[in-house]
Amino acid sequence: MQISTNLFYSNAASRLSKMNERASELQTQIATGKKLLKPSDDPAAAQQIAELDRRDADAQVYGTNMTLAGSLLEQADSVLKQINTQLTRATELATQAATGTQTDASRKIIGTELKSIVDSLVTLANTRNVRGQPLFGSVDGTKAVTDNGNGTFSFPANDTQVSEVPIADGQSVQATENAKRIFDLGGGDNTLAMLSRMAAALNAGGDVSATMSTSLDSLSKAVDQVANVEASVGARAARVDLQQQLLTTANTDRAELRGKLEQVDVTDAVVQLQQMMTALSASQASFTKLSQLSLFDYLK
């Protein structure tokens, strides 16, 4: 009889303990809104959530990168538009200078303005980005253009190295441009040197019709080159915008999946808790009554 009594108490205590644990678990789920309180509750779901955590971390980094890339491309586009405005004005001046009605004095005035345009273009080319680095320079921070003071201009030796910004797994975007490409006219010539030659010819006086005719052709190429770079920058900006939309959609999908894995149905949990508390109360009451019975009560 002693063994049976011990077994009775042991079984009852174990059953009540499990019921209390389940009630406590339901209360915690209702309080936190989460049904997974520890990995062992559902190992497969826990593994999925861990993978979602990793993807969320990656998405945060890519989101930051895309914000940076979008900002750099927007700034590059703005500066390129200003460069285009300067070149348009240079074209107007070259057209004026090519007419036979100009005097040496008026040509010098045009030459002076052209020299001012060259200085403006150098300043624009050396614009710094939001990180304080040259917008059109190289990845090592070398400025985009150096005016050598003799009508020639230097570009970084590693001008082909332009910052690549990761925006997704296995994907990156060139977030800016290099100045050499912007001002390249082919054949080793560049827009800045060409404009400097125009200004020098106008300041020198005399017949400049042949020089202006050649310069107008070069200016047309310069404008086209800037337009090509603008188009490239615009295409990359559109790509970043698209990737941001895809990232937003992916973030939403992961959040929904996470909710299905993690979040508890509070209404259902409350019903279960009420049922559990009722059953626990009844079990406790039954245990109390049964534990008070003596051997003679059992034998009746």
Buried (B, 14 or more C-beta within 10 A) or exposed (E): EEEEEEEEEEEBEEBBEEBEEBBEBBBBBBEEEBBBEEEEEBEEBBEBBEEBEEBBEBBEEBBEBBEBBBBBBBBBBBBBEBBBEBBEBBBEBBEBBBEEEBEEEBBBBBBEBBBEBBEBBBEBBBBBBEEEBBBBBBBEEBBBBBBEEEBEBEBBEEBEBBBEBBBBEEEEBBBBBBBBBBBBBEEEBBBBBBBBBBBBBBBEEEEBEEBBEBBBEBBEBBBEBBEEBBEBBBEBBEBBEEBBEEBEEBBEEBEEEBEEBBBBEEEEBBEBBEEBBEBBEEBBEEBEEEEEEEEEEEEE
